[in-house]
Each structure stands twice: as C-alpha cells, then as structure tokens.
Amino acid sequence: MRSFRSRRHNGVSVARAGRVLLALGVAAAAGCSATSTAKPAPSHSAMSQNTMSQSTVPIVKLDGPVYGKPADGGDRVFAATENDTVYALSPTDGSVVWSKHLAEPFHPHGCGNIVPLGITGAPVFDPDSHLLYVVAEDASAHHVLYGLAAADGHVVSQVAVDPPVGDRGYQQQRSALTLWHGHVFAAFGGLYGDCGTYTGAVASVDNASGSVNWFEASTSGRGGMWAPGTAAAGSDRLYFSIGNGDTTQPGQSYDGTDSVVALDVNAKRVDFFAPTSWAADNASDLDLGSMNPVLAAGHVLIAGKSGQGYLLDPAHLGGISAGTAFPACAAFGAAAIDGDVVFLPCADGTRAYRVGAQVTPLWHAPKANGQPILDGGRVWVTDYDAGVLYALDPATGHVVQQIPTGPLPHFATPAAVGGKLFLGTTTGVAVVAP
C-alpha cells in the first residue's frame, strides 16, 4: 500500500495566524456551506409518512446513507456511505460483491446536518488503473483520499487531504471527485450553518506520486466549494464554482469568491469570472457556488442561487465583469447536456434551455429538483423532498414515468449502469429497472 503525504500550495494566498471566522448562523442548503433560496428539505426522520413515498423498487441495504452518486465501474457499481464503508455491487441485481470499511466517521460539533460524516462526495473510478477513489473523513475529522482495488476493495494507496487553511472539523468534502489527466481533484467547503473556521479549497492529487497541490478559494475566509457534481473538464483546465465569502462591501478588495474559476492540473488558477455584484451577492448569500459550471455548445454556463445565469467564454472567463447574463433559476448541483440543450438542476424543478449566442428557455418540470442525467432517451431526475424518481421527455419535460423510491438524501442523483439506474438513498441503494 502506498501512503503519500507531500503537499504544495497554489492559488490565493491566505493569512494563517490568529484568524478566526465568526459563525454567521445562516441557514444553508443541506450538507453544504451555503444558503439555499429554496425551502430546505426537512430531515427524513421528521418527514410525515403522508408526504414521503414508500419505495416500489428494490433497496440494497447498506450501513449508512449514500449521498454521492454511485460510480460506474463496468462490471461493478460502487457506492460509499456516511459510515465510511465502500461497497461494490453487481450491475445485474445490486447484490453486494465486496465491502470495505475504511474508518469510523466523524460526528460534527456546532453545526452540520449530515451526522455522522464519512464519505459524502461521489467516488470516481479510474478504468486505466482499475482503482476506485474516495475521500473518507475519520473520527478525528482527518480527510484521506483512498485508492481501492476494484476487484476486491483492498487499499492500494492513501493520501492525507486535510485542507491547508482552517479547522478540519468544520470542512466537508461534498463535491463529487473529478478524475482528470492522472489526478484526482477533491473540493472542500464548510458545514450546514457555516460555523467554525474554514476556507474553500481544491486538492489536486497526482495518482502516480501522491503529491498534492492546493488551490485556496478566498482571501477573506469561507468561499465554500461544495456544489455536489463534478468539475467541468476542458482540454487544459477544470472549471469550479466558489460560494460566498466574508467580504461584502463594494469598496473592499475582491476576495476570490462568488465566482467561476479555471484551474490547471496543478490546481493553479488560470482564469476566473465574478459578477460585478459579487459583494452584494456575498452579503445576501446569492453566490454562484451552488451549481457546478457546465460546458455546453462552446460556452461555460453557470447559474447560482440568485436566479441569474451567465454564459461565458471558456478561454476568457472575463474576470470581474457583467458577463452575458440570462434569466435562469436558483440552481443546485450538476446539469445534464444533450448537444446544445442544457437541463439545469433548479430548486423549483428541472428547466431546459437551448444554448447559442443567447440562452433560450424551453420547458420547466416542477418538483423534479435533483441533479438530472440522460439515459435511454429520458431525463432522469429525483424529487428528493418527496422520495420520487422521474423520467421526463427531454423534448417537452412531460413526466413519462414516476417511481417512488422512499427517503432520499439531498441532491440524490441516479447512475445509469448496464440498463439499470442505481440511486443512493438514506438506507442504501435503490436499483431501478426502467
């Protein structure tokens, strides 16, 4: 087993000594570090049986909730739980092939609404090395990137990835891991409620050497990087979003937050966009950090919590500028793409847009508030408040199929593998045969 610990820093320089961030006590989107403009989902324990659906599909019971989208490993489907256990499932029926318990999970203090905290961000499978990568948080709030053999789950490598700024007990690895150019990228934000000391960060881990480069998101603190999908991948850069920071007055120096950033393979910032309203957005918690940027029809598209969308040039994001703005929605998570059509993960239900020189709205599907995917000629998306998986007609948004799944975690997203859908639930994985 390889154990790596080297670390280098890139991005925004942040003062480390004697700085304590005040907890703002702001309500946040579930399991993240930012406030939702949509009504937050109630805890599943408090949900009425009259409002939460009962599953009509098989649920593979695991040892904890599955927040991250399951990973497609070809002859395996991989799911990870908040109890720090990784499972390999059969793509035929979801039966457990092997499991590996990596650590005892962390119990947050002060704030946070995922308890315990184990593996939250979606794992990623490397088809070249046949390794599965996950970030597990242990009982001491240490974050470790594990590389597991897909065949049997034994640990091949492990790399410490505690962010270099802030208190690790208030930092959460919420975003899906991104595999790109032989590196795994892991983004970090804070906990629900924004308590404690944290600064958003991205680790770029070289899978061959185990060396770690860091991008630090903010000079003022916070700036959580928590949107639950993967980064958008260009040929020579990845695009991430950054949430609100502590700088809230227009006359103050820009702190790097409320933005889209382009990072190179070593996590160095090579470009960025921030709206001219960044300070007001920070003050009102209406930042861009809730959605993962998406590449579509030759553009980068982003729509955060304010309902304002932006169409950007991937090669020149624009710095602090007005961008090309369009009316969008409060968006949370990753979009799905079909050519020049983008399906946005809107808090009030999936919305479809056609992307050209301008952005044209096509349709709106209320209630379908999860992260959409495309499979089998359908848009698949959850209503994670009600515990329902929808199949939508991609041309019209009309509901073609409605499948009760039982309680779901926030931002629950299905994975399409071998003609079936695998969906993380609060008790395991639902196996859906459309």
Secondary structure, DSSP 8 states (H G I E B T S, - for coil): -EEE--EEEEES----TT----------STTSSS--SS-----GGG--TTTS----S-EEE-SS---S--EE-SS-EEEE-TTSEEEEE-TTT--EEEEEE----B---SS-SSSSBS--S--EEETTTTEEEEEEE-TT--EEEEEEETTT--EEEEEE---SSB-GGG-B--S--EEETTEEEEEEB--TT--SSBB-EEEEEETTT--EEEEE--SSSB-----SS--EE-SS-EEEEE--BS---TTS---S-SEEEEE-TTS-EEEEEEETTHHHHHHHT--STTB--EEETTEEEEE-SSSEEEEEBTTB--EEE--EEEE---B-B--EEETTEEEE-BTTEEEEEEESSSEEEEEEEET--S--EEETTEEEEEETTTTEEEEE-TTT--EEEEEE-----TT--EEEETTEEEEE-SSEEEEE--
